[in-house]
Each structure stands twice: as structure tokens, then as C-alpha cells.
Amino acid sequence: MENRARIVTEIVRRIKEETGDDFPVLVKLNATDGLRPGSLKAELGLDISQSVEIAKLLEQAGVCAIEVSGGIGEAGGVTIRTAINSPAKEAYFKDYSKAIKSAVSIPVILVGGIRSLSVINYLLENGFADLISMSRVFISEPDVVLKFKSGAVKKARCVSCNLCFDPEGIRCNFQFD
């Protein structure tokens, strides 16, 4: 695992040399490649036990937080899922983040289709993550956090249709009712 993580730990080391220990360095870590078990590529891929070991190495290298993600293009729809239209489909990397969180003492950030305030609260209250990260939600609803805080909404409008990946620029192209 040290060899596998070497490029990232060396980058972190160099950043620390240039900026000092007070400069925060966060790493987005794949917890899984998402390759199907039994496939030839899966033997070379990344699994959660390896990701936990890499997370420990990153912590030792001085990383101050890890954002847990997953998937590579060859694996298909692991990274960019569609039709996230129910709480059950949200937070699809949560089990990976919980495993990593239990192995390190630095904050763990979770990303992956998170849309609902109830899911966010559940994840934080049950030790899946220390922080929540969202991306596509902000394309259609940049003020969703303010809406959560004010009680105006309990769930973001975004359903991960992926129409926001527009050749003319990133923007929400979904037709809401």
C-alpha cells in the first residue's frame, strides 16, 4: 500500500514543505474503483480494505481531512449515478466512509448523491462522516443550504439527471414542474 499511495504522500510532503503545517491539505480518496468482482480488471482495482490502509498513510503524511468517493470510468455508473430520487438512493459511498472514519482520527467527508436534510442528519449522527459534500445539487439550487437552515425545504430538487453536463457549460437543464 505504501507504493500505491506514494505519489499522493509525496505530493502532500512537498506541499507541507512549501506551505508549512498550518496549511490545510485535504485528499479526495476513492474507496472503491467500482469494478465488478471476478473481472480481470477487478484484481488490479481498489477495494475498501486497501482504501482504509491508504487513508491511514494519508493521515500519517499530514492530511487534515479525507473526502470519500469512488469509481473510475471503466466501471460504469459508479461515479456519476442518475435518478437519485429517494433517500434510499442517496449517500452511496456511506459504508466506505464509515469504514475509513473508524480507522482514522482526521475528519472524513462524504460525497455521493446526497440530497436530503434527513439523510445528512442521519449520516452525521450515526458516524458515517464528519462533513457532507455536495456538488450537482448546487448547480440547480445554489442556495439549498440556506433553504435547509431556514426550513424552506427538506430535500434539494436535483435528481441527478446529468443534463447539467452540457457542452456549452455546466448548468441545470432539467425541466422542473
C-alpha positions as CSV (number, residue, x, y, z in Angstrom):
1,M,0.0,0.0,0.0
2,E,2.9,2.4,0.6
3,N,3.9,2.1,-3.0
4,R,0.4,2.6,-4.2
5,A,0.0,5.7,-2.1
6,R,3.5,7.0,-2.7
7,I,2.6,9.6,-5.3
8,V,-0.1,11.2,-3.1
9,T,2.0,11.1,0.1
10,E,5.0,12.6,-1.8
11,I,2.7,15.4,-3.1
12,V,1.4,16.1,0.4
13,R,5.0,16.1,1.8
14,R,6.1,18.7,-0.9
15,I,3.0,20.8,-0.2
16,K,3.9,20.8,3.5
17,E,7.5,21.7,2.8
18,E,6.3,24.7,0.8
19,T,3.4,25.9,2.9
20,G,4.1,24.6,6.4
21,D,1.9,22.6,8.7
22,D,-0.7,25.3,9.2
23,F,-1.9,25.0,5.5
24,P,-4.8,22.5,5.3
25,V,-4.4,19.7,2.8
26,L,-7.4,17.6,2.0
27,V,-7.5,14.5,-0.2
28,K,-10.3,13.0,-2.2
29,L,-9.9,9.3,-1.9
30,N,-11.5,6.6,-4.0
31,A,-12.7,3.9,-1.6
32,T,-13.6,1.6,-4.5
33,D,-12.9,1.5,-8.2
34,G,-16.3,0.0,-8.7
35,L,-15.1,-2.8,-10.9
36,R,-17.2,-6.0,-10.8
37,P,-15.7,-8.7,-8.6
38,G,-14.3,-11.5,-10.6
39,S,-13.4,-9.4,-13.6
40,L,-9.7,-9.3,-14.7
41,K,-9.5,-5.6,-14.0
42,A,-11.0,-6.0,-10.5
43,E,-7.9,-7.9,-9.5
44,L,-5.9,-4.8,-10.1
45,G,-8.6,-2.5,-8.7
46,L,-9.0,-0.8,-5.3
47,D,-11.1,-2.3,-2.5
48,I,-12.2,-0.9,0.8
49,S,-9.5,-2.7,2.9
50,Q,-6.8,-1.1,0.7
51,S,-8.5,2.3,0.9
52,V,-8.6,2.1,4.7
53,E,-4.8,1.4,4.7
54,I,-4.2,4.3,2.3
55,A,-6.3,6.6,4.5
56,K,-4.1,5.7,7.4
57,L,-1.0,6.5,5.3
58,L,-2.5,9.9,4.3
59,E,-3.2,10.7,7.9
60,Q,0.4,9.9,8.8
61,A,1.5,12.1,5.9
62,G,-0.3,15.1,7.4
63,V,-3.5,15.2,5.5
64,C,-6.1,17.1,7.6
65,A,-9.3,15.5,6.1
66,I,-10.3,12.9,3.6
67,E,-13.2,13.1,1.2
68,V,-14.5,9.6,0.4
69,S,-15.6,8.9,-3.2
70,G,-15.3,6.1,-5.7
71,G,-15.5,4.8,-9.2
72,I,-13.5,5.0,-12.4
73,G,-14.8,5.4,-15.9
74,E,-14.2,1.8,-16.8
75,A,-16.5,0.7,-14.0
76,G,-19.6,2.4,-15.5
77,G,-22.1,4.3,-13.4
78,V,-20.4,4.2,-10.0
79,T,-19.2,7.8,-10.0
80,I,-22.0,9.5,-11.8
81,R,-25.2,7.9,-10.8
82,T,-28.6,9.0,-12.2
83,A,-32.2,9.1,-10.9
84,I,-31.4,9.8,-7.2
85,N,-35.0,10.4,-6.4
86,S,-35.3,8.8,-3.0
87,P,-33.4,8.9,0.3
88,A,-32.5,5.2,-0.2
89,K,-30.5,6.1,-3.3
90,E,-28.5,8.8,-1.6
91,A,-25.1,8.6,0.0
92,Y,-24.0,5.6,-2.0
93,F,-20.4,5.7,-0.6
94,K,-21.6,5.8,3.1
95,D,-20.4,2.3,4.1
96,Y,-17.0,3.1,2.7
97,S,-16.8,6.4,4.6
98,K,-17.8,4.7,7.8
99,A,-15.0,2.2,7.5
100,I,-12.5,4.9,6.8
101,K,-13.8,7.1,9.6
102,S,-13.4,4.2,12.1
103,A,-9.7,3.9,11.1
104,V,-8.5,7.5,11.2
105,S,-8.8,10.4,13.6
106,I,-9.0,13.2,11.0
107,P,-12.3,14.4,9.6
108,V,-14.0,12.3,6.9
109,I,-16.1,14.0,4.3
110,L,-18.8,12.1,2.4
111,V,-20.0,12.7,-1.1
112,G,-22.3,10.8,-3.4
113,G,-25.8,11.7,-4.3
114,I,-26.7,13.4,-1.0
115,R,-29.9,15.5,-1.4
116,S,-32.0,15.3,1.7
117,L,-31.6,17.1,5.1
118,S,-32.8,13.9,6.8
119,V,-30.1,11.9,5.1
120,I,-27.5,14.4,6.0
121,N,-28.5,14.4,9.7
122,Y,-28.6,10.6,9.7
123,L,-25.1,10.3,8.2
124,L,-23.6,12.8,10.7
125,E,-25.5,11.4,13.8
126,N,-24.6,7.8,13.0
127,G,-20.9,8.2,12.4
128,F,-20.7,7.8,8.6
129,A,-18.9,11.1,8.2
130,D,-17.9,14.3,9.9
131,L,-18.8,16.6,7.0
132,I,-21.0,16.3,3.9
133,S,-20.0,17.3,0.4
134,M,-22.4,18.0,-2.4
135,S,-21.8,19.1,-6.0
136,R,-24.6,18.7,-8.6
137,V,-27.2,19.9,-6.2
138,F,-25.6,23.4,-6.2
139,I,-25.9,23.6,-10.0
140,S,-29.7,23.7,-9.9
141,E,-30.1,25.2,-6.4
142,P,-27.0,27.2,-5.2
143,D,-28.9,28.4,-2.1
144,V,-30.0,24.9,-0.9
145,V,-28.1,25.1,2.3
146,L,-29.8,28.4,3.2
147,K,-33.1,26.7,2.4
148,F,-32.3,23.8,4.7
149,K,-31.3,26.1,7.5
150,S,-34.5,28.2,7.2
151,G,-36.7,25.2,6.9
152,A,-37.9,26.2,3.4
153,V,-37.0,22.8,2.0
154,K,-36.1,19.4,3.4
155,K,-34.8,18.0,0.1
156,A,-32.9,19.5,-2.9
157,R,-34.6,19.5,-6.3
158,C,-31.7,17.8,-8.1
159,V,-32.4,14.2,-9.2
160,S,-29.0,13.6,-10.9
161,C,-30.4,13.5,-14.4
162,N,-26.9,14.6,-15.5
163,L,-28.3,17.1,-18.0
164,C,-26.1,19.6,-16.3
165,F,-23.1,18.2,-18.2
166,D,-23.7,20.5,-21.2
167,P,-21.1,21.1,-23.9
168,E,-22.0,24.8,-23.7
169,G,-21.2,24.9,-20.0
170,I,-22.3,23.4,-16.7
171,R,-25.9,24.4,-15.9
172,C,-29.2,22.8,-14.8
173,N,-31.1,21.8,-17.9
174,F,-33.8,19.7,-16.2
175,Q,-37.4,20.9,-16.6
176,F,-38.9,21.1,-13.1
177,D,-42.7,21.1,-12.8
